[in-house]
Amino acid sequence: MTTYIIVDDEPIAHRIIEGYCKSLPHLKLLEHCYDALQAIEFLNDHQVDLIFLDLNMPKLRGFEFLRTLTNPPKVIVTTAYKEFALEGYELDITDYLLKPFSFERFVKAVNKVTNTTTVSPAVAPIVQSESAESIFLKGDKKHFQVFIDDILFVEAYGNYSKVHTNREMIITHEKISQMEKDLKSHNFIRVHKSFLIARKKIKEIEGNLLLIGENKVPVGQTYRSILKKLLN
């Protein structure tokens, strides 16, 4: 789980970022901060993995606030001002998002954090057997190794796919039709034009909905025969 706070003086920015984060189950909101001084007070008493940081704020601007932190967490800047990007990367920020930004661009930024966040010493890392099968998914200028047994379901996303796993969601350049071919031999089943599911991850079947993890996946009308086979 990656914990985060939002530091922005605009309530609408908080709603947009929190709304995006709710689609990513590995993110947990700890606090809404509406200026940098409120963020400093919160960080004095709490450990945070990620800050979504606006730049043009009253009292103390975003990068001025960042310079006050001796051991800052990962930072994704969210701003309407593109001219400060170079200064941001000199401060070792993770990414620089220009408002208004899309969900896809937001996920790319978050993936940079969740794929580099170190495991807390108090939490045992998940160890995969060397024989565990995996695939490489092409994402934003990089390839992600994903263990097939971790995949819950795949969701169509235009010309891309969202691959939902036990711990994260990855957007890949592969279409769902290609993902279906790649995963067919691993007992993945197409149950909707937009959904491909791991059969063994199904918890419950209720009407035309499949409960997979904490997610409800619909069964398309043309795929009802597959649901009947599952029930039999």
N, C-alpha and C positions, 0 to 999 in steps of 0.2 A: 504494500500500500504506500502510495506517495502522498504526503500531506502538503497542503498549500494554503497560502493566504492571498487575498486580492488587495492591492494597495492602489486605490484610484479614488479621486474626489467626485466622480460621476456615478450615481446609482445605476444608470442604465448600463454602464460598462460592467458593473458587478453582475447584473442580471444576465448579460450575454455570456460572460466568462463562466459563471456558475452553471448556466444552462448547457454550455458545451461540455463542461466537466462532468455533468450528470450522465452524459452518454459514455463516459469512460470510467468503468467501475473500479479501476485501480487508483483513482484520485479521491482524496478525502479533504473537504474544506474544513479549516480550523477557525478562520476569522475573516470578517470583512473589516478592512481598515480604510478610512476615508481621508487620511492624510499620513504623512511619513512619521510624525511624532507618535501617532497612535500605533503604527507598525513597530516603531522602536520599543515602545512600552510592552507590546505583546511579545516581541522576540526576546526581551530580557528574561521572560519567564517560560518560554516555550521553544521547543526545537521544531523546525520546519524544514521540509525538503525543497520546497519551491515557492518562489514569489512571482506573482503576475504584477508587474510594476508599471504604473503610468509615470510620465515624466513631468508634465506641466501641472504641478499641484501647488496649493498655497503653503506658506510657512517654510517648507523645505522641499526643493525639487527632487525628482526621482534619483538622478545620479549623485546629487549631494547627499541624499539619504544613504545610497549604496556605499559611498565612501566612508560613512561613519561605522560600517559593520566590519568588525575585525575578522570574522570567519563567516562570510555570507553564504546562504544556501544557493541553489541554482536559481537563476533569474531569467524570466521571459518578459521582455519589455513589450508593453501594449500602448501604442501612442499614435497620434495623428501627425507627428513630426518626423519626417524621414532624415532630416539633416543631422541628427544626433547619433546615427547608427554607428559611425566609426568610433566615436567616444565610448559607445556602449561595448563594442567588442574589445576595446582596450581595457575595459573593466571586467572582461572575461564573462560577459553575459552568455547565456545559452542560445537565445534567439531574439529577433527584433521583429515584432509584428506591427504592421501599419494598419490602423483603424480605417475603414471597417475591414476585418479579415474574415475569410470563410472558415467553415468548420474543418475542411480538409487541410487548409494551411495551419490551423490551430493544432490539429492532431500531429502534423509533421513536427511542430515545435515541441509538443509534449513528448513525442517519441524520443527526441534527442535527450530529454531528461531521464525518462524511465529506462532507457537502455544504457545509461551511464551511472545511475544512482547506485552507490555501494550498499551492500547488505549490512544492516546493523549487527554488531557483534553479539547482541542478545538474541538475534534471530538466526536459526540454522538455515543455511542456504538449501535450496531444493537441488538434490543430486539426481541426475539422470544416469541410467545405466549406459555404458558405452555401446551396448547393442540396440539402444532405443532408436527407432527410426525417426528421421527428421527431414524437413524440406527447407529450402532457402526461398524466401519471399523477397521480391524486388520492391523496395520502398523508395524513399526520397534519397537518391544518390547513394544508396547502400543496400545491402542484402541482409535480411534478418533470418537467423536460423531458428526454426520453430519445430518443436517436437510434436509429432502427429498426435500422440496421446494427450497432449495439452489442448488440442483444438476442440472447442465446443460446437461451433457452427460458423458458416461463412455466409456473409450477407452481400448481395449485389449492391454496387455503389457507382452507377453509371458505367464508365469504362474501367472502373477499378473494383476492388472487392475489400470488404472489411472482414478480417479474420479475427474472430472472437476466441480467446483462449482463457485458461483458468485465471490468468493474472493480468492480461492486457488486451487491447484491441489494436491491430496493425492494419493500416491501409496499404494494399499492395497494388501494383500496376496490372496484375493478372485479372482477367474477366472471370466471372463465376463459372462460365462454361469451361474454361481451361482448368480452374480449380476442381471442377467436378471430374474431369479426366484424370487429374493428378491424384485425386483422393479416392477414386472409385474402388480401387483394390484394397482400401483400408476401411471398408464398410461405412463409407459416407453415402448418404441418400439425399437426392434432390426431392424436397417436399413442397417447393413453391418456386415460381420463376425467379424469386429473389433470395431463396434460402437453400443452403446445403448443410445437412446436419450429420453429426457423428451419432450413429444409431445407439451405441452403448452409453451415450451421455444423456439419453432421454430419462427423465425422472418420472414424469406422469404424462398421460394423454387425457385431455379434457375437451370433448367435442372435437373441434378442428384446430385445437391448440396443443402444442408440445411444450412441456416445461423442461428446459435445458439449463442447468445451473439455476440462476435467478431470472432467466429470460423466458418469455413466452414467444414461441415461433409459430406462425400460422401455417396451415396446410392448404395449398391452393386447390381449387376445384378440380383441375385436371390431374391432380396428384392424389385424389382421395383413395384410389385403388391401392396405393402404397400404404396408406394409413390402415386400410383393412387388413393387409398382409401382416402389418405389425401387430394388430390386435389378435390375429389368428396364430 
